[in-house]
């Protein structure tokens, strides 16, 4: 009656232990990799790729004009202000704001902007949002020009 070493079982058990540990490790890696819901598919990816130049022009129009967007959120009310190159507020815009999370491709909600004439700001009431990073994409129209700007905010 000898031990594992005397019977010659030490090396076979060590090899089996190493193989089992690699199987357990790979199983853990697969479970962790699938825990975030897997890959996300971007809506209308092909259309966005085809229209890249026009979308890029719409998104770059605010920078080209030297306009500055500002966003503040208090409780569930968001306030958006757009300043021109001389830091004056730009009134009488129309548009919407879309909320999304940076780590997903899905749109969480789209909300209309309400103009507040007393201070030339635009407000929207957001639904309950979780803490973390949020992208607020403002699609606005001034006259006959469409503009778009995205502001990332940590709530």
C-alpha positions as CSV (number, residue, x, y, z in Angstrom):
1,X,0.0,0.0,0.0
2,X,2.0,2.9,-1.3
3,X,1.1,6.4,-2.1
4,X,0.4,8.0,-5.5
5,X,4.1,8.4,-6.0
6,X,4.9,4.8,-5.4
7,X,2.2,3.6,-7.7
8,X,3.3,5.9,-10.5
9,X,0.1,8.0,-10.5
10,X,1.6,11.4,-9.8
11,X,2.3,12.4,-13.4
12,X,-1.0,11.1,-14.9
13,X,-3.0,12.9,-12.1
14,X,-1.0,16.1,-12.7
15,X,-1.7,16.0,-16.5
16,X,-5.4,15.3,-15.9
17,X,-5.5,18.2,-13.3
18,X,-3.9,20.6,-15.8
19,X,-6.4,19.5,-18.6
20,X,-9.4,20.0,-16.2
21,X,-8.1,23.4,-15.1
22,X,-7.9,24.6,-18.7
23,X,-11.4,23.4,-19.4
24,X,-12.7,25.2,-16.3
25,X,-10.8,28.4,-17.3
26,X,-12.1,28.3,-20.9
27,X,-15.7,27.8,-19.6
28,X,-15.3,30.8,-17.3
29,X,-14.0,32.9,-20.2
30,X,-16.9,32.0,-22.4
31,X,-19.4,32.8,-19.6
32,X,-17.8,36.1,-18.9
33,X,-17.6,37.1,-22.6
34,X,-21.4,36.5,-23.0
35,X,-22.4,38.3,-19.8
36,X,-22.7,41.7,-21.6
37,X,-25.3,40.5,-24.1
38,X,-22.9,39.9,-26.9
39,X,-22.2,42.0,-30.0
40,X,-24.5,44.9,-30.8
41,X,-25.8,45.6,-34.3
42,X,-25.9,49.2,-35.3
43,X,-29.3,50.2,-36.8
44,X,-29.2,51.3,-40.4
45,X,-25.5,50.7,-40.6
46,X,-25.4,50.5,-44.4
47,X,-27.5,53.6,-44.9
48,X,-25.3,55.5,-42.5
49,X,-22.2,54.4,-44.4
50,X,-23.6,55.4,-47.7
51,X,-24.7,58.8,-46.3
52,X,-21.5,59.3,-44.4
53,X,-20.5,62.6,-46.1
54,X,-23.9,64.2,-45.7
55,X,-24.1,63.0,-42.0
56,X,-20.6,64.3,-41.3
57,X,-21.5,67.7,-42.8
58,X,-24.6,68.0,-40.6
59,X,-22.6,67.0,-37.5
60,X,-19.7,69.4,-38.4
61,X,-21.9,72.4,-39.2
62,X,-22.0,73.6,-35.6
63,X,-18.2,73.4,-35.2
64,X,-17.8,75.2,-38.6
65,X,-19.9,78.1,-37.3
66,X,-18.0,78.2,-34.0
67,X,-21.2,77.6,-32.1
68,X,-20.9,76.1,-28.6
69,X,-23.5,73.7,-27.3
70,X,-24.2,73.4,-23.5
71,X,-26.2,70.9,-21.6
72,X,-27.2,70.8,-18.0
73,X,-29.5,68.3,-16.3
74,X,-31.2,68.9,-13.0
75,X,-33.6,66.2,-11.6
76,X,-35.3,65.0,-14.7
77,X,-35.2,68.2,-16.7
78,X,-32.5,68.8,-19.3
79,X,-31.6,72.3,-20.5
80,X,-29.8,72.8,-23.8
81,X,-28.3,76.1,-24.8
82,X,-26.6,76.9,-28.1
83,X,-24.2,79.8,-28.2
84,X,-23.1,81.5,-31.4
85,X,-19.5,82.7,-32.1
86,X,-20.0,85.8,-30.0
87,X,-21.4,83.8,-27.0
88,X,-25.0,85.0,-27.6
89,X,-27.8,82.4,-27.2
90,X,-29.4,81.3,-30.5
91,X,-33.2,81.4,-30.3
92,X,-36.1,79.8,-32.3
93,X,-34.6,76.5,-33.1
94,X,-36.7,73.4,-33.5
95,X,-35.7,69.8,-32.9
96,X,-35.4,66.7,-30.8
97,X,-32.9,65.1,-28.5
98,X,-32.1,61.3,-28.6
99,X,-30.7,59.5,-25.6
100,X,-28.4,56.5,-26.0
101,X,-25.7,54.7,-24.1
102,X,-22.2,54.7,-25.6
103,X,-21.6,51.0,-25.1
104,X,-24.8,50.0,-27.0
105,X,-26.1,50.9,-30.4
106,X,-29.8,51.1,-29.4
107,X,-31.7,54.4,-29.1
108,X,-33.2,54.6,-25.6
109,X,-35.6,57.5,-26.3
110,X,-36.2,60.5,-28.5
111,X,-37.7,63.6,-26.9
112,X,-38.9,67.0,-28.3
113,X,-37.1,70.2,-27.4
114,X,-39.3,73.0,-25.9
115,X,-38.2,76.6,-26.5
116,X,-38.1,78.8,-23.4
117,X,-38.4,82.4,-24.7
118,X,-37.4,84.1,-21.5
119,X,-33.8,82.9,-21.6
120,X,-33.5,81.4,-25.2
121,X,-32.9,77.9,-23.9
122,X,-34.5,74.6,-24.8
123,X,-35.8,72.1,-22.3
124,X,-36.7,68.4,-22.4
125,X,-38.0,66.1,-19.8
126,X,-36.1,62.9,-19.7
127,X,-37.4,59.6,-18.5
128,X,-35.7,57.9,-15.6
129,X,-32.1,57.1,-16.6
130,X,-29.6,54.9,-14.9
131,X,-26.3,56.3,-13.6
132,X,-23.4,56.2,-16.0
133,X,-22.4,57.7,-19.4
134,X,-25.2,58.9,-21.7
135,X,-25.0,60.4,-25.2
136,X,-27.5,63.2,-25.9
137,X,-27.8,63.8,-29.6
138,X,-29.5,67.0,-30.5
139,X,-31.0,67.2,-34.0
140,X,-32.0,70.8,-34.6
141,X,-33.1,72.9,-37.4
142,X,-32.4,76.6,-37.9
143,X,-34.2,78.1,-40.9
144,X,-33.6,75.5,-43.7
145,X,-30.4,74.1,-42.2
146,X,-30.3,70.8,-40.3
147,X,-27.7,70.6,-37.5
148,X,-26.7,67.8,-35.2
149,X,-24.5,67.7,-32.1
150,X,-23.8,64.9,-29.6
151,X,-22.9,65.7,-25.9
152,X,-21.7,62.9,-23.7
153,X,-22.7,63.3,-20.0
154,X,-22.0,61.3,-16.9
155,X,-25.1,61.1,-14.8
